[in-house]
Structures are given as C-alpha cells and as structure tokens.
Amino acid sequence: MMPFPWFINNVYDRFTSETLVHGVVSSILEWNGLKIDFMGLVEEDWMDTLGTVDKNDIKYIDYVELRDKGADLGIALTHMRWRNGIRLASKSKAHAWRGPVPHRSGIGWTLRRRETSRVLPG
C-alpha cells in the first residue's frame, strides 16, 4: 500500500463523520505566491462499486456544492465519468480536474473569463 493519503472531500462515514478511508479532505499548497487547493472528489455512482461499504452508512456530498476555500487555483483529483467531470467544471469553481474514468483518463481544464467557462479536454 502506498503511504500517500487519499484525497476525498465528499464522502463521509455517517456515524463517525470522518472521511471514507480516513482520507485527507484537501491540501492547500503555496507555490510562487499562489494558493493551490488540491481536492479529491467522487461521483455518487462510485459508491455502488464499493463491495465492503454499505451505501446507507456513508454520507455523500454533491461535489458541486463544495465551496471555495480562498485558493487562487482549484485542482480536483476525481474518480468520475467524463460527463460528471464536465458538470464539475461548469458548475463549480474547480479550474482543472484529473480523473481516472472508466476505461480512459484525461485532464479537463476550465477556462474562466467573465461569467462564462469553457471546458477543454487535455
């Protein structure tokens, strides 16, 4: 097992209020004067694939509802299908997302100018 922590911001144990697998909620790093927020997100359907976790024992928070923590740049490390990555980009403040999606990986970039955003597969 790798010693690197899981980033998981939106799934909690309903009884202990801890994140699933005791994951790190997010990590804000400062680099060259920028505050960068790394967060781990999953889609709700992902929980159906967990063989050892009862879905009734966990609390899922829609990733779009998570709020900005004052970072200059938000990067989401995700486990979700491409269409949900597009939803994340268009309805949240994430600037980029990297996701292992079923049968393919990709990086999505959200370019924001004024009130519009555009998603670019990377």
NORPE-V664429 format. One record per residue. N is the residue number from 0. RES is the residue in one letter. D_FIRST is the distance of its C-alpha to the first C-alpha in Angstrom with 1 decimal. Layout:
n=N res=RES d_first=D_FIRST
n=N res=RES d_first=D_FIRST
//
This chain:
n=0 res=M d_first=0.0
n=1 res=M d_first=3.8
n=2 res=P d_first=6.5
n=3 res=F d_first=8.8
n=4 res=P d_first=10.3
n=5 res=W d_first=11.4
n=6 res=F d_first=15.1
n=7 res=I d_first=17.1
n=8 res=N d_first=20.7
n=9 res=N d_first=22.5
n=10 res=V d_first=21.0
n=11 res=Y d_first=21.6
n=12 res=D d_first=21.7
n=13 res=R d_first=25.5
n=14 res=F d_first=25.9
n=15 res=T d_first=23.9
n=16 res=S d_first=24.2
n=17 res=E d_first=20.6
n=18 res=T d_first=18.5
n=19 res=L d_first=16.4
n=20 res=V d_first=12.9
n=21 res=H d_first=14.5
n=22 res=G d_first=14.1
n=23 res=V d_first=16.2
n=24 res=V d_first=19.5
n=25 res=S d_first=20.4
n=26 res=S d_first=20.7
n=27 res=I d_first=24.1
n=28 res=L d_first=24.4
n=29 res=E d_first=27.8
n=30 res=W d_first=28.6
n=31 res=N d_first=32.2
n=32 res=G d_first=33.6
n=33 res=L d_first=31.7
n=34 res=K d_first=29.5
n=35 res=I d_first=26.6
n=36 res=D d_first=24.8
n=37 res=F d_first=21.3
n=38 res=M d_first=20.6
n=39 res=G d_first=18.3
n=40 res=L d_first=20.5
n=41 res=V d_first=20.5
n=42 res=E d_first=23.6
n=43 res=E d_first=25.0
n=44 res=D d_first=24.8
n=45 res=W d_first=21.0
n=46 res=M d_first=21.1
n=47 res=D d_first=23.0
n=48 res=T d_first=20.1
n=49 res=L d_first=18.0
n=50 res=G d_first=18.7
n=51 res=T d_first=17.7
n=52 res=V d_first=19.3
n=53 res=D d_first=23.1
n=54 res=K d_first=24.3
n=55 res=N d_first=27.1
n=56 res=D d_first=24.7
n=57 res=I d_first=23.4
n=58 res=K d_first=25.4
n=59 res=Y d_first=25.2
n=60 res=I d_first=26.9
n=61 res=D d_first=28.3
n=62 res=Y d_first=26.7
n=63 res=V d_first=30.3
n=64 res=E d_first=31.2
n=65 res=L d_first=28.8
n=66 res=R d_first=31.0
n=67 res=D d_first=31.0
n=68 res=K d_first=30.1
n=69 res=G d_first=32.6
n=70 res=A d_first=30.5
n=71 res=D d_first=32.3
n=72 res=L d_first=29.7
n=73 res=G d_first=27.2
n=74 res=I d_first=24.2
n=75 res=A d_first=22.4
n=76 res=L d_first=19.0
n=77 res=T d_first=19.6
n=78 res=H d_first=18.8
n=79 res=M d_first=22.4
n=80 res=R d_first=25.2
n=81 res=W d_first=27.5
n=82 res=R d_first=30.3
n=83 res=N d_first=28.3
n=84 res=G d_first=27.3
n=85 res=I d_first=31.0
n=86 res=R d_first=31.7
n=87 res=L d_first=29.3
n=88 res=A d_first=31.0
n=89 res=S d_first=34.5
n=90 res=K d_first=34.3
n=91 res=S d_first=32.0
n=92 res=K d_first=31.9
n=93 res=A d_first=28.8
n=94 res=H d_first=29.9
n=95 res=A d_first=27.1
n=96 res=W d_first=24.3
n=97 res=R d_first=21.6
n=98 res=G d_first=20.4
n=99 res=P d_first=18.5
n=100 res=V d_first=21.4
n=101 res=P d_first=22.0
n=102 res=H d_first=22.8
n=103 res=R d_first=23.2
n=104 res=S d_first=21.8
n=105 res=G d_first=24.2
n=106 res=I d_first=25.1
n=107 res=G d_first=27.9
n=108 res=W d_first=30.2
n=109 res=T d_first=32.6
n=110 res=L d_first=35.7
n=111 res=R d_first=37.8
n=112 res=R d_first=41.5
n=113 res=R d_first=43.7
n=114 res=E d_first=43.1
n=115 res=T d_first=41.6
n=116 res=S d_first=38.3
n=117 res=R d_first=37.4
n=118 res=V d_first=34.1
n=119 res=L d_first=33.4
n=120 res=P d_first=30.7
n=121 res=G d_first=29.1
//
